[in-house]
């Protein structure tokens, strides 16, 4: 049991120290607006607003999951872009190119 706890602690420390490299997969369709949304504490959220070539039917917002960034959502949003929707994808704080959040 002690060896298991020591090994688990070691792996936890290792995972927290390895730098996480963001996936780079920018959208390749529509008109892309790369924007910054200011946060209350002075930080920013990086956002892509992708408008389809044809008139937009509506806007769909996407939020990435834990340990992800906006680039990971591009494949999913491509479907909505093909269907004529404007899509908005953001990277949460401490993810992708959004600013870190001071705790």
Steps between C-alpha positions, in 0.01 A plus 500: 500500500784735586669437163170574323462830684860603427463406132167687472652808663798485262274476194281786625805723540631398158172576324474844659852598391497388138428805281182457301530608140185638341366338188527726194206448262360832376171505307531463123154618392288813513596850613705477819509775761772443760387701801586557866237529771623701798455347846419697815849443642677630188554163333363390165314215335603422142200440273443404140176614338461314173232621261393275211533605137120503458264706719513379859204303639591577862795490739619195694748535788746225594698461820797266520534237771761467771861497373391613154507820298293653221702319233367165625145610415567589134405157361166509686416855396576430133171310474304800624691727263403277206137516616511880484549590866738760641713329765682652795777304674698622800793373703436517874744676732831312538433318171620565147585867444270633771676668788577315823268549792668628814377318807 
